[in-house]
Amino acid sequence: MSKKGKKKPYDPAAAARHRQERAESAAEIARLRAQPSTAVNVDKRTGRLTGAWRLNCFNTLLPAGGHERMAIDWLEETIRTASGENGAERRPDYIRGTASGAPGQNVTNWMIAAGLDLHIIEQQFRPDDIRMLMALMQPDADLMTRWRAVVEKYTLETDPRAQAARVRAACAHLVWVKDRMPMLRRQYHERKAEAA
């Protein structure tokens, strides 16, 4: 008997599982593509998601894989945790639509700790620099082309070379804050205890 005629036996459970995986992958790809300023990379042969990333001016101004880019990702993750966006049950639309009980009942310890971290981070920056960073982190596809206007609005810097330098300097300062976060938390709690 030739090998050409042999086929694997049909497994209905495996076929259903593969259909389910393809449907979940397609739903995730559609969800990511619907988000503003998000680029999605899909394998053309298999249709599977291979990568997704936010398009923002930081991708243009900062080196890939550098400490500044990692610090921006850390700050974005801290903001998401503080606002309750991490996790399916913590989405703001889920909280408003399905939560029962008193307001604030769905606030977790992680959210409180991330909110405190944001407060500490903001204290370590000049007001115009932190406002500029927060504005540049907004999910807006147009910021790829108009980030200079945002920098000028918050820092009053009009020189194009100096605008890029201001963003890079703020990101470098964010790296400093990220590296010293345990010490900054401890100092914050010590000052708070002395004031009490």
C-alpha positions in Angstrom: 0.0 0.0 0.0 1.3 3.4 -0.9 1.8 6.2 1.6 0.0 8.6 -0.6 -3.4 7.2 0.2 -3.0 7.2 4.0 -4.5 10.1 5.9 -4.8 10.9 9.6 -8.0 9.8 11.1 -10.6 12.6 11.5 -10.9 13.8 15.0 -14.0 15.9 15.5 -12.8 17.2 18.9 -9.5 18.4 17.5 -11.2 20.0 14.5 -13.6 21.9 16.9 -10.7 23.0 19.0 -8.8 24.3 15.9 -11.9 26.2 14.8 -12.3 27.7 18.3 -8.6 28.8 18.3 -9.0 30.4 14.9 -12.1 32.2 16.0 -10.5 33.5 19.1 -7.4 34.6 17.2 -9.6 36.4 14.7 -11.5 38.1 17.5 -8.3 39.2 19.2 -6.9 40.6 15.9 -10.2 42.5 15.3 -10.1 43.9 18.8 -6.5 45.1 18.4 -7.1 46.6 15.0 -10.1 48.5 16.4 -7.9 50.2 19.0 -6.6 53.6 18.0 -2.9 53.9 17.1 -2.2 50.2 17.3 -0.3 48.3 14.6 -1.0 44.5 14.3 1.2 42.0 12.6 -0.5 38.8 11.3 1.1 35.8 9.7 -0.3 35.7 6.2 0.0 31.9 5.9 -1.7 30.9 9.1 -3.7 34.0 10.0 -2.3 34.0 13.5 -1.3 37.1 15.5 2.4 37.5 15.6 2.7 40.9 17.2 0.9 44.1 18.2 2.3 47.5 19.3 1.2 51.0 19.9 2.2 53.6 17.4 3.4 56.7 19.2 6.1 59.3 19.0 8.2 57.3 21.5 8.7 54.6 18.9 10.2 57.3 16.6 12.3 59.2 19.1 13.6 56.5 21.3 15.9 53.5 20.4 14.2 50.1 20.2 14.8 48.0 23.3 16.3 50.9 25.2 15.8 51.8 28.8 13.8 54.9 27.9 11.3 52.8 25.9 11.0 50.3 28.7 10.4 53.1 31.2 7.6 54.5 29.0 6.0 51.0 28.9 6.3 50.8 32.7 4.6 54.1 33.1 1.8 53.1 30.7 1.3 49.9 32.6 1.2 51.8 35.9 -1.4 54.1 34.6 -3.5 51.2 33.3 -3.3 49.4 36.6 -4.2 52.6 38.6 -7.2 53.2 36.4 -8.3 49.5 36.6 -7.9 48.6 32.9 -5.7 45.5 33.5 -7.7 42.4 33.4 -11.1 41.6 31.8 -13.1 42.1 35.0 -11.5 45.4 35.7 -12.5 47.2 32.5 -14.3 50.5 33.2 -17.3 49.5 31.1 -17.6 46.2 33.0 -17.3 48.0 36.4 -20.0 50.5 35.5 -22.3 48.0 33.8 -22.2 45.0 36.1 -20.9 46.1 39.5 -23.1 46.0 42.5 -22.5 47.6 45.9 -21.1 50.9 47.0 -18.8 53.0 44.8 -15.2 52.1 45.2 -16.0 48.5 46.1 -14.3 47.3 43.0 -11.0 49.1 43.7 -8.2 46.6 44.4 -5.0 46.9 46.4 -3.1 46.8 43.1 -5.0 49.9 41.9 -4.3 51.8 45.1 -0.6 50.9 45.0 -0.3 51.9 41.3 -2.1 55.2 42.1 0.4 55.9 44.9 3.2 55.1 42.5 1.8 57.6 40.0 1.6 60.2 42.7 5.3 59.6 43.6 6.3 59.6 39.9 4.5 63.0 39.4 6.3 64.5 42.4 9.7 63.6 40.8 9.0 65.6 37.6 8.6 69.3 36.7 4.9 69.9 36.1 5.4 70.8 32.4 7.4 67.6 31.7 4.9 65.2 33.4 2.0 66.9 31.6 3.9 66.6 28.3 4.6 62.9 28.9 1.0 62.1 29.8 -0.3 64.0 26.8 2.1 62.1 24.5 1.0 58.8 25.9 -2.7 59.3 24.9 -3.9 56.7 22.4 -4.2 59.0 19.5 -2.9 58.0 16.0 -2.4 61.7 15.1 0.3 62.1 17.7 2.7 60.4 15.3 2.6 63.5 13.2 1.6 66.3 15.6 3.7 65.4 18.7 5.7 68.6 18.2 2.6 70.7 18.8 1.9 68.8 22.0 5.5 69.4 23.2 5.2 73.1 22.3 1.9 73.4 24.1 3.2 72.0 27.4 6.9 73.2 27.4 6.6 76.4 25.1 9.7 75.0 23.2 9.5 76.0 19.5 12.9 74.7 18.2 12.3 71.3 16.5 15.6 69.9 17.7 15.0 71.1 21.2 11.5 69.6 21.2 12.9 66.1 20.5 15.6 66.7 23.1 12.9 67.6 25.7 11.0 64.4 25.1 14.2 62.3 25.3 15.3 64.1 28.5 11.9 63.5 30.1 12.1 59.8 29.2 15.7 59.7 30.6 14.4 61.2 33.8 11.6 58.6 33.9 14.3 55.9 33.7 15.9 57.5 36.8 12.6 57.5 38.6 11.9 53.9 37.6 15.2 52.7 38.8 14.8 54.4 42.2 11.2 53.6 42.8 11.6 51.4 45.9 13.7 54.2 47.5 11.2 56.9 46.5 8.3 54.8 48.0 10.2 54.4 51.2 11.0 58.1 51.4 7.4 59.0 50.7 6.2 56.8 53.6 8.8 58.1 55.9 7.8 61.7 55.2 4.2 60.8 55.6 4.9 59.2 59.0 6.9 62.2 60.2 4.0 64.5 59.2 1.5 62.5 61.2 
